[in-house]
Amino acid sequence: MLEFIPVSKCEEEIDVDTDKIKFLDNTVGNSIAKKYNYAIENYILKSDDNIICFRHKDCYIKTPLDVCNYKLTKLFEEGDVGIAGVIGTIALDDNCTWWNGVPRAGGRSNYGSGFIIQGDIDNHLRLVEYPMREHYGVHDYLATVDGCCMFFPKWIFEEGLRFDESLQDYHFYDTDISLQVLERGYKVSTIDIEVRHYSKGQPPKNFDMLKKPFFEKWNKKVHGEWPISRLSTFYKD
């Protein structure tokens, strides 16, 4: 497995690149989409690795990598799954946030899927970990997965899948790439491995501004028919 981690700059505390882990700083792009596309063109397509991981620098895979490789190889071997994550949603509502599920139909409790351990610092400066668990296990009928940790088979990039560089900053690239996978006729899945994500998970102040181009893009593709799921029809006009 080949892993890629986006960072804002070359920081001293960040480990150096290895043959299997590459850090993508701002010299290769100023958004996650640009950094990941750079990785695809300059590393992934030239690599012998068939499983690709994109994860945030505050996200850690705790399951042994040989176990991860085995599970992902089995998941991807039929050629019908194009992306796997550890947590996501079965249907994406027009709020465009996977973690809210479909509010008018039970929210995340009905539409969330997967498992991740979140971590944060409390008011006493102590690390507090808490699980997010909904419909745990391997489920290949999702709409989107969270971008903190995503896995792809190499072949889907050889087919031309790329991140949408018109989506700025560090949001909606994951939801967009998931919907692109569905649009191509492939499945979006969870994978049952243990991942810890140490993040407050707070949207930025310009979240609605960043959401607008994403919403307009996919609202047009589904002719305004939300929520979007594996059952959605994607139109070319």
Backbone torsions as a table, in degrees:
resi	resn	phi	psi	omega
1	MET	NA	135.6	179.1
2	LEU	-108.0	126.4	-174.8
3	GLU	-112.1	143.4	177.9
4	PHE	-129.4	134.1	-176.0
5	ILE	-128.1	117.5	178.1
6	PRO	-77.7	137.1	176.2
7	VAL	-134.8	160.8	-177.5
8	SER	-77.3	-30.0	-179.7
9	LYS	-162.0	174.7	176.3
10	CYS	-78.1	97.8	-177.6
11	GLU	-97.2	146.3	-174.9
12	GLU	-63.5	-32.3	-175.6
13	GLU	-79.0	-8.9	179.3
14	ILE	-82.4	133.9	179.2
15	ASP	-61.6	153.5	178.5
16	VAL	-72.7	158.6	177.6
17	ASP	-60.4	149.2	171.4
18	THR	-125.0	-177.5	178.2
19	ASP	-66.3	-23.5	-174.6
20	LYS	-112.7	-11.5	179.0
21	ILE	-129.9	123.4	-179.6
22	LYS	-121.4	133.0	175.5
23	PHE	-97.8	133.5	-175.8
24	LEU	-112.6	105.8	-177.1
25	ASP	-97.4	-172.6	-174.0
26	ASN	-71.3	-8.5	176.3
27	THR	-69.7	-18.5	179.9
28	VAL	-106.1	-2.5	179.0
29	GLY	159.2	154.9	-177.9
30	ASN	-108.3	18.2	173.4
31	SER	-145.5	160.3	178.9
32	ILE	-63.0	-39.0	-179.8
33	ALA	-59.0	-45.0	179.9
34	LYS	-66.7	-40.3	179.9
35	LYS	-65.0	-43.1	-178.6
36	TYR	-70.1	-36.7	176.2
37	ASN	-65.8	-36.0	175.2
38	TYR	-60.7	-43.6	179.4
39	ALA	-62.2	-40.2	179.7
40	ILE	-60.9	-49.3	-175.1
41	GLU	-72.2	-35.6	-170.8
42	ASN	-100.7	-16.8	-179.7
43	TYR	-127.1	-54.4	-168.7
44	ILE	-63.9	-48.9	-177.5
45	LEU	-66.8	-18.3	179.5
46	LYS	-98.7	-1.5	-173.8
47	SER	-92.5	158.8	173.5
48	ASP	-91.8	-5.8	179.9
49	ASP	-75.6	135.2	-177.9
50	ASN	-98.9	-8.1	179.0
51	ILE	-121.6	129.5	-176.5
52	ILE	-118.9	136.0	177.8
53	CYS	-121.3	130.0	169.2
54	PHE	-112.9	121.9	179.2
55	ARG	-141.9	154.9	178.3
56	HIS	-75.2	158.3	-177.5
57	LYS	-71.0	-16.1	176.8
58	ASP	-100.3	18.5	-179.3
59	CYS	-118.8	129.6	-173.6
60	TYR	-127.6	130.3	177.0
61	ILE	-86.6	118.3	-176.8
62	LYS	-96.0	-23.0	176.0
63	THR	-68.1	136.3	177.9
64	PRO	-52.3	138.6	-173.9
65	LEU	-63.3	-30.0	177.7
66	ASP	-67.4	-33.1	176.1
67	VAL	-70.1	-42.5	176.9
68	CYS	-58.5	-47.0	-179.7
69	ASN	-60.2	-42.0	-180.0
70	TYR	-63.3	-49.3	-177.1
71	LYS	-64.3	-40.8	-179.3
72	LEU	-71.1	-36.8	176.4
73	THR	-60.9	-42.9	177.8
74	LYS	-65.2	-39.9	-179.2
75	LEU	-64.8	-39.5	-174.6
76	PHE	-90.2	-7.2	-168.9
77	GLU	-66.6	-25.4	-179.5
78	GLU	-80.4	-13.6	178.1
79	GLY	78.0	15.7	-179.1
80	ASP	-111.3	-7.9	177.4
81	VAL	-104.7	124.7	-175.5
82	GLY	-104.1	-13.9	179.2
83	ILE	-158.0	145.3	175.6
84	ALA	-133.7	143.0	174.9
85	GLY	-135.6	-177.5	179.9
86	VAL	-99.8	-19.4	178.5
87	ILE	-156.2	148.1	-178.5
88	GLY	-174.9	-152.1	-177.5
89	THR	-135.3	147.7	179.6
90	ILE	-75.2	-31.1	178.1
91	ALA	-142.7	140.2	-179.6
92	LEU	-102.8	118.3	179.7
93	ASP	-83.2	175.4	-176.9
94	ASP	-73.9	-0.1	168.5
95	ASN	-74.5	-14.7	174.5
96	CYS	65.8	18.8	179.4
97	THR	-118.9	119.6	-176.9
98	TRP	-62.1	-32.4	-172.9
99	TRP	-74.6	-11.0	176.7
100	ASN	-94.3	-6.4	-178.1
101	GLY	57.1	-138.9	174.3
102	VAL	-115.3	96.8	-171.6
103	PRO	-53.0	-39.2	-176.6
104	ARG	-75.8	-3.9	-178.9
105	ALA	-129.2	33.1	175.2
106	GLY	104.1	-2.3	175.4
107	GLY	63.1	-147.5	-174.4
108	ARG	-69.5	-27.0	-178.4
109	SER	-61.8	-29.6	178.3
110	ASN	-97.0	-27.7	-171.7
111	TYR	-113.7	-12.7	177.2
112	GLY	-71.2	152.9	179.6
113	SER	-151.2	135.0	175.9
114	GLY	113.9	-169.2	-174.9
115	PHE	-153.8	132.8	175.3
116	ILE	-150.1	151.5	175.0
117	ILE	-103.4	114.2	177.3
118	GLN	-88.8	151.8	177.5
119	GLY	-136.8	148.6	180.0
120	ASP	-157.4	162.6	177.3
121	ILE	-95.9	126.6	-179.3
122	ASP	-84.8	-174.4	-176.7
123	ASN	-66.3	-16.6	178.2
124	HIS	-100.4	16.1	178.5
125	LEU	61.4	31.6	176.7
126	ARG	-105.6	143.1	176.4
127	LEU	-75.7	123.3	178.3
128	VAL	-116.0	125.7	177.6
129	GLU	-108.1	141.3	178.7
130	TYR	-145.6	137.8	-177.5
131	PRO	-82.9	144.4	166.7
132	MET	-112.0	113.6	-174.0
133	ARG	-137.1	115.1	173.6
134	GLU	-138.9	122.4	178.0
135	HIS	51.1	60.5	-175.9
136	TYR	-63.5	144.8	175.0
137	GLY	127.3	-167.7	178.7
138	VAL	-92.8	116.2	179.3
139	HIS	-132.9	121.7	-174.6
140	ASP	-105.0	31.6	-179.1
141	TYR	-123.3	29.8	-177.8
142	LEU	-83.7	166.4	171.2
143	ALA	-94.5	-45.4	-178.5
144	THR	-146.2	159.7	171.7
145	VAL	-125.6	159.9	-179.3
146	ASP	-75.9	143.1	-174.1
147	GLY	-81.8	-1.3	-179.7
148	CYS	-62.8	-27.5	178.1
149	CYS	-155.1	109.5	-177.3
150	MET	-128.9	146.7	179.9
151	PHE	-125.7	141.8	-179.8
152	PHE	-135.3	148.0	166.4
153	PRO	-78.5	141.6	-177.6
154	LYS	-56.9	-34.7	-173.1
155	TRP	-61.3	-26.8	-177.3
156	ILE	-70.5	-27.9	174.1
157	PHE	-77.4	-32.2	174.5
158	GLU	-64.7	-27.4	176.2
159	GLU	-78.1	-11.2	176.0
160	GLY	113.6	1.2	178.4
161	LEU	-62.4	131.3	178.3
162	ARG	-141.9	157.0	175.8
163	PHE	-76.1	146.8	-176.9
164	ASP	-82.1	106.5	-176.0
165	GLU	-75.5	-6.3	174.8
166	SER	-77.0	-14.5	176.7
167	LEU	-85.2	114.5	-170.9
168	GLN	-83.5	162.5	170.6
169	ASP	67.3	-135.6	-170.3
170	TYR	-128.6	32.8	-178.6
171	HIS	-136.0	149.7	175.0
172	PHE	73.4	-6.8	175.7
173	TYR	-63.4	-35.3	-177.6
174	ASP	-74.2	-44.3	177.6
175	THR	-64.9	-39.5	179.6
176	ASP	-64.5	-45.1	-177.7
177	ILE	-67.6	-32.9	176.0
178	SER	-64.0	-45.4	179.9
179	LEU	-68.3	-32.1	174.4
180	GLN	-61.9	-38.6	178.5
181	VAL	-62.7	-45.7	177.3
182	LEU	-61.2	-42.4	-178.7
183	GLU	-60.4	-32.3	179.0
184	ARG	-79.4	-4.7	177.8
185	GLY	94.4	10.5	179.4
186	TYR	-103.4	171.9	-176.0
187	LYS	-98.0	152.0	172.8
188	VAL	-110.6	128.1	-170.0
189	SER	-132.3	158.9	164.5
190	THR	-95.0	161.4	175.3
191	ILE	-133.0	138.3	-172.5
192	ASP	-89.6	76.4	172.3
193	ILE	-126.3	162.5	-177.8
194	GLU	-94.6	123.3	178.9
195	VAL	-130.3	136.7	174.5
196	ARG	-112.3	132.8	-177.0
197	HIS	-125.1	111.5	-176.8
198	TYR	-96.1	86.4	-175.5
199	SER	-149.1	145.3	176.2
200	LYS	-72.2	-24.5	177.2
201	GLY	66.8	31.0	-179.2
202	GLN	-95.8	125.3	178.7
203	PRO	-64.2	148.1	178.7
204	PRO	-72.1	167.1	-178.8
205	LYS	-64.3	-28.2	-179.0
206	ASN	-95.2	24.6	-176.0
207	PHE	-57.9	-45.1	-178.6
208	ASP	-64.8	-35.3	177.5
209	MET	-66.7	-41.2	178.9
210	LEU	-68.5	-30.2	-178.6
211	LYS	-72.7	-30.8	-171.4
212	LYS	-54.8	-52.8	-179.6
213	PRO	-64.2	-33.1	177.1
214	PHE	-64.7	-49.2	-179.8
215	PHE	-59.7	-46.9	-177.7
216	GLU	-62.2	-38.9	179.2
217	LYS	-60.9	-51.7	-173.1
218	TRP	-83.4	-25.3	174.0
219	ASN	-62.3	-38.8	177.1
220	LYS	-68.1	-40.5	-176.2
221	LYS	-67.6	-29.3	-179.8
222	VAL	-105.2	9.8	-179.8
223	HIS	54.7	40.1	175.2
224	GLY	75.0	12.4	-177.4
225	GLU	-94.3	94.4	178.4
226	TRP	-108.1	155.7	-2.7
227	PRO	-72.3	160.4	178.0
228	ILE	-93.6	134.1	179.5
229	SER	-145.9	-174.0	177.8
230	ARG	-64.1	-15.8	-179.1
231	LEU	-92.9	-2.8	-176.8
232	SER	-69.9	152.1	172.0
233	THR	-99.8	128.8	178.7
234	PHE	-104.8	123.5	-175.8
235	TYR	-98.6	149.2	-178.7
236	LYS	-88.8	-20.3	-177.9
237	ASP	-88.6	NA	NA
